[in-house]
Amino acid sequence: MPAAVTVRYFAGARAAAGVDTEARTAGTLEELVRQLADVHGEKLERVLTACSFLVDGAQARDPRAALSPGAVIDVLPPFAGG
């Protein structure tokens, strides 16, 4: 069953999405990622392929696991640094 969740974007994902945060409804992370790519277009879709995701602060390992209502999903592109 789809859940209302909050999506927070960081760094390059934020630039590609054009927003810092947004509310979405999705049943799984896999469904959410498809939805985000459909809504925001090819630029974000490319970024999402390299991103990792945190669900309520924990790394999401199973993209087909159900999302809980009110969950916070962090979209984290690879970070460069040194």
SEFIPA-524945 format. One line per field, with one value per atom (N, C-alpha, C): residue number from 1; y, z negated, x; residue in one letter; atom name. Coordinates in pm, 1 decimal. Layout:
// residues N
seq c(NUM, ...) .
Y c(Y, ...) .
Z c(Z, ...) .
X c(X, ...) .
type c(a, ...) .
atom c(CA, ...) .
// end
This chain:
// residues 82
seq c(1, 1, 1, 2, 2, 2, 3, 3, 3, 4, 4, 4, 5, 5, 5, 6, 6, 6, 7, 7, 7, 8, 8, 8, 9, 9, 9, 10, 10, 10, 11, 11, 11, 12, 12, 12, 13, 13, 13, 14, 14, 14, 15, 15, 15, 16, 16, 16, 17, 17, 17, 18, 18, 18, 19, 19, 19, 20, 20, 20, 21, 21, 21, 22, 22, 22, 23, 23, 23, 24, 24, 24, 25, 25, 25, 26, 26, 26, 27, 27, 27, 28, 28, 28, 29, 29, 29, 30, 30, 30, 31, 31, 31, 32, 32, 32, 33, 33, 33, 34, 34, 34, 35, 35, 35, 36, 36, 36, 37, 37, 37, 38, 38, 38, 39, 39, 39, 40, 40, 40, 41, 41, 41, 42, 42, 42, 43, 43, 43, 44, 44, 44, 45, 45, 45, 46, 46, 46, 47, 47, 47, 48, 48, 48, 49, 49, 49, 50, 50, 50, 51, 51, 51, 52, 52, 52, 53, 53, 53, 54, 54, 54, 55, 55, 55, 56, 56, 56, 57, 57, 57, 58, 58, 58, 59, 59, 59, 60, 60, 60, 61, 61, 61, 62, 62, 62, 63, 63, 63, 64, 64, 64, 65, 65, 65, 66, 66, 66, 67, 67, 67, 68, 68, 68, 69, 69, 69, 70, 70, 70, 71, 71, 71, 72, 72, 72, 73, 73, 73, 74, 74, 74, 75, 75, 75, 76, 76, 76, 77, 77, 77, 78, 78, 78, 79, 79, 79, 80, 80, 80, 81, 81, 81, 82, 82, 82) .
Y c(-118.6, 0.0, 123.8, 219.1, 340.0, 418.3, 477.4, 557.7, 698.6, 795.9, 934.3, 945.7, 989.9, 1001.4, 1138.7, 1174.8, 1298.4, 1261.4, 1325.0, 1301.4, 1424.6, 1402.5, 1511.3, 1486.3, 1587.7, 1576.2, 1647.7, 1592.9, 1652.3, 1670.0, 1774.4, 1802.0, 1794.4, 1711.4, 1702.4, 1654.7, 1576.1, 1530.8, 1649.1, 1737.3, 1857.9, 1946.1, 1963.1, 2044.8, 1983.3, 1853.1, 1786.4, 1788.3, 1777.7, 1777.3, 1918.6, 2016.5, 2154.6, 2190.3, 2099.6, 2124.3, 2062.2, 2113.2, 2057.2, 1936.0, 1945.9, 1842.2, 1840.9, 1727.1, 1717.3, 1599.7, 1605.2, 1495.5, 1409.9, 1279.4, 1183.8, 1069.5, 991.2, 871.8, 754.2, 653.6, 535.5, 417.3, 297.9, 177.5, 124.8, 142.7, 92.7, 197.5, 182.0, 272.2, 260.7, 140.5, 118.2, 198.3, 193.4, 269.2, 419.5, 462.0, 603.6, 654.9, 578.7, 621.4, 635.2, 541.3, 552.0, 678.3, 702.9, 820.1, 949.2, 956.6, 1076.7, 1100.9, 995.0, 1008.1, 1054.4, 1001.0, 1041.3, 1188.1, 1231.5, 1368.8, 1471.1, 1440.3, 1539.5, 1525.9, 1417.3, 1406.1, 1335.9, 1338.1, 1261.2, 1300.2, 1428.7, 1472.9, 1406.3, 1408.7, 1343.5, 1192.2, 1138.1, 993.1, 945.5, 1020.1, 984.4, 989.8, 1093.5, 1108.0, 994.2, 958.5, 855.4, 720.5, 691.7, 562.9, 548.5, 660.1, 656.4, 685.2, 717.1, 757.5, 639.7, 670.0, 579.6, 646.3, 566.9, 616.1, 575.7, 670.1, 641.9, 649.8, 553.1, 555.0, 567.9, 682.0, 711.5, 694.1, 739.5, 738.9, 610.6, 505.5, 377.0, 351.6, 297.9, 270.0, 170.4, 203.8, 116.8, 8.8, -114.2, -226.0, -300.0, -297.9, -369.0, -267.4, -239.0, -139.2, -179.6, -307.8, -354.4, -359.2, -320.8, -319.2, -208.2, -234.5, -137.3, -13.2, 102.6, 228.2, 250.8, 299.9, 328.9, 469.5, 490.4, 625.4, 720.5, 836.0, 936.1, 917.3, 815.5, 790.9, 910.1, 929.8, 1033.0, 961.3, 991.4, 928.8, 1034.0, 1009.0, 1097.0, 1042.5, 1128.8, 1092.3, 1149.5, 1059.8, 1099.4, 1058.1, 1154.7, 1121.1, 1096.0, 1035.2, 1017.3, 1153.4, 1162.5, 1289.8, 1283.7, 1392.7, 1405.2, 1480.2, 1458.1, 1532.1, 1478.9, 1542.8, 1498.0, 1568.4) .
Z c(0.0, 0.0, 0.0, 87.0, 93.6, -37.7, -68.6, -188.8, -151.9, -228.4, -210.9, -276.3, -198.5, -247.2, -211.1, -276.3, -246.0, -179.3, -66.2, 6.4, -11.3, -57.8, -73.3, 22.1, 100.4, 199.0, 148.7, 182.6, 143.2, 265.0, 261.6, 361.7, 505.1, 588.9, 729.5, 751.6, 660.4, 672.5, 653.4, 560.8, 538.3, 662.7, 721.3, 842.2, 956.9, 972.0, 1082.0, 1061.4, 936.1, 906.7, 908.6, 873.8, 869.6, 742.2, 644.4, 515.0, 405.1, 282.3, 167.9, 110.8, 108.3, 45.6, 109.5, 102.8, 155.3, 92.5, 94.8, 45.8, 164.8, 145.8, 249.4, 183.7, 265.7, 218.8, 301.3, 233.3, 302.9, 207.1, 262.5, 181.3, 146.7, 240.8, 221.4, 269.9, 233.3, 281.7, 433.1, 483.8, 628.9, 701.9, 650.7, 709.3, 696.9, 582.4, 560.5, 659.8, 679.9, 771.6, 914.3, 957.1, 1091.6, 1100.5, 996.1, 993.0, 1000.3, 924.0, 923.4, 1061.2, 1126.2, 1260.7, 1360.0, 1348.6, 1438.4, 1419.7, 1295.1, 1264.4, 1298.8, 1265.1, 1277.9, 1405.5, 1478.0, 1607.5, 1608.9, 1728.1, 1758.7, 1674.4, 1645.2, 1567.7, 1430.1, 1360.2, 1229.4, 1245.5, 1348.4, 1370.6, 1377.7, 1448.5, 1458.5, 1321.1, 1244.6, 1111.3, 1020.0, 1027.6, 939.2, 955.9, 1075.9, 1098.1, 1014.5, 973.8, 894.4, 746.7, 708.8, 571.6, 476.2, 350.6, 243.5, 172.0, 98.2, 34.3, -111.6, -195.9, -336.4, -360.5, -432.9, -472.7, -623.9, -671.5, -815.2, -874.9, -800.9, -850.6, -830.6, -780.7, -758.9, -609.3, -569.8, -428.4, -378.4, -265.9, -205.0, -125.1, -163.7, -96.1, -1.1, -30.5, 51.7, 114.6, 243.8, 308.1, 314.5, 287.7, 293.3, 155.9, 51.5, -82.7, -91.8, -166.8, -181.7, -256.5, -210.7, -280.1, -383.5, -499.8, -606.3, -589.8, -626.5, -622.7, -707.1, -650.3, -721.2, -709.9, -638.1, -623.9, -555.8, -591.3, -528.1, -445.2, -315.1, -223.1, -181.8, -211.1, -170.5, -42.9, 56.8, 186.6, 189.1, 185.2, 171.8, 291.5, 374.5, 485.2, 430.5, 511.2, 465.3, 437.7, 330.9, 295.1, 330.1, 384.8, 410.6, 294.8, 269.5, 161.5, 134.0, 42.1, 9.7, -110.3) .
X c(84.6, 0.0, 88.4, 63.0, 146.6, 145.2, 259.3, 274.3, 316.2, 269.1, 313.9, 451.2, 550.0, 687.1, 742.8, 852.5, 924.2, 1055.2, 1084.1, 1208.7, 1296.7, 1420.1, 1516.7, 1632.9, 1665.9, 1773.5, 1897.8, 2014.4, 2140.4, 2230.7, 2312.9, 2416.4, 2363.4, 2425.1, 2387.1, 2244.5, 2193.0, 2053.8, 1959.0, 1992.5, 1911.4, 1914.4, 2030.5, 2041.8, 1961.3, 1966.4, 1895.6, 1744.2, 1699.5, 1555.6, 1498.4, 1582.2, 1535.2, 1460.3, 1460.5, 1396.2, 1482.5, 1467.5, 1539.3, 1467.2, 1335.0, 1253.4, 1115.6, 1050.2, 914.8, 843.2, 711.9, 628.4, 586.3, 590.0, 550.3, 473.6, 409.0, 339.2, 387.9, 443.5, 496.0, 495.1, 483.3, 481.4, 619.2, 715.5, 851.6, 950.4, 1076.2, 1180.2, 1192.7, 1183.1, 1190.7, 1082.1, 961.3, 850.6, 875.4, 927.3, 955.4, 1059.1, 1165.8, 1272.8, 1217.9, 1135.2, 1073.8, 988.1, 911.1, 824.5, 906.4, 1014.7, 1098.4, 1159.0, 1204.4, 1261.1, 1154.6, 1033.5, 924.3, 887.8, 883.8, 840.5, 948.5, 1074.3, 1181.0, 1264.0, 1248.9, 1313.7, 1447.9, 1505.0, 1625.1, 1746.4, 1760.2, 1876.5, 1877.1, 1763.2, 1757.7, 1766.5, 1707.2, 1713.6, 1858.0, 1942.2, 2084.7, 2151.4, 2121.4, 2181.2, 2135.6, 2008.2, 1953.6, 2022.6, 2072.9, 2139.0, 2265.7, 2326.3, 2449.3, 2425.3, 2303.3, 2272.3, 2258.9, 2283.4, 2243.5, 2126.7, 2051.7, 1929.8, 1928.4, 1890.4, 1867.2, 1717.4, 1664.8, 1524.7, 1523.6, 1474.9, 1476.1, 1615.5, 1717.1, 1853.8, 1930.9, 1866.5, 1934.6, 1948.9, 2064.6, 2086.6, 1982.7, 1921.0, 1819.7, 1892.2, 1874.4, 1941.6, 1847.6, 1718.7, 1620.7, 1525.4, 1541.4, 1455.7, 1308.7, 1280.4, 1141.2, 1074.2, 1147.6, 1089.8, 984.8, 880.1, 771.3, 819.3, 773.8, 800.8, 691.3, 730.4, 635.1, 578.8, 452.6, 396.2, 481.3, 511.4, 590.9, 740.2, 785.5, 929.2, 996.7, 1123.6, 1206.4, 1311.9, 1312.3, 1406.5, 1508.6, 1636.3, 1745.2, 1806.8, 1820.2, 1878.2, 2019.5, 2119.6, 2258.4, 2341.3, 2380.1, 2470.1, 2610.7, 2696.4, 2835.2, 2896.8, 2972.8, 3034.8, 3183.0, 3231.8, 3375.6, 3435.5, 3558.6, 3620.7, 3759.6, 3821.8, 3955.2, 4005.8) .
type c(m, m, m, p, p, p, a, a, a, a, a, a, v, v, v, t, t, t, v, v, v, r, r, r, y, y, y, f, f, f, a, a, a, g, g, g, a, a, a, r, r, r, a, a, a, a, a, a, a, a, a, g, g, g, v, v, v, d, d, d, t, t, t, e, e, e, a, a, a, r, r, r, t, t, t, a, a, a, g, g, g, t, t, t, l, l, l, e, e, e, e, e, e, l, l, l, v, v, v, r, r, r, q, q, q, l, l, l, a, a, a, d, d, d, v, v, v, h, h, h, g, g, g, e, e, e, k, k, k, l, l, l, e, e, e, r, r, r, v, v, v, l, l, l, t, t, t, a, a, a, c, c, c, s, s, s, f, f, f, l, l, l, v, v, v, d, d, d, g, g, g, a, a, a, q, q, q, a, a, a, r, r, r, d, d, d, p, p, p, r, r, r, a, a, a, a, a, a, l, l, l, s, s, s, p, p, p, g, g, g, a, a, a, v, v, v, i, i, i, d, d, d, v, v, v, l, l, l, p, p, p, p, p, p, f, f, f, a, a, a, g, g, g, g, g, g) .
atom c(N, CA, C, N, CA, C, N, CA, C, N, CA, C, N, CA, C, N, CA, C, N, CA, C, N, CA, C, N, CA, C, N, CA, C, N, CA, C, N, CA, C, N, CA, C, N, CA, C, N, CA, C, N, CA, C, N, CA, C, N, CA, C, N, CA, C, N, CA, C, N, CA, C, N, CA, C, N, CA, C, N, CA, C, N, CA, C, N, CA, C, N, CA, C, N, CA, C, N, CA, C, N, CA, C, N, CA, C, N, CA, C, N, CA, C, N, CA, C, N, CA, C, N, CA, C, N, CA, C, N, CA, C, N, CA, C, N, CA, C, N, CA, C, N, CA, C, N, CA, C, N, CA, C, N, CA, C, N, CA, C, N, CA, C, N, CA, C, N, CA, C, N, CA, C, N, CA, C, N, CA, C, N, CA, C, N, CA, C, N, CA, C, N, CA, C, N, CA, C, N, CA, C, N, CA, C, N, CA, C, N, CA, C, N, CA, C, N, CA, C, N, CA, C, N, CA, C, N, CA, C, N, CA, C, N, CA, C, N, CA, C, N, CA, C, N, CA, C, N, CA, C, N, CA, C, N, CA, C, N, CA, C, N, CA, C, N, CA, C, N, CA, C, N, CA, C, N, CA, C, N, CA, C, N, CA, C) .
// end
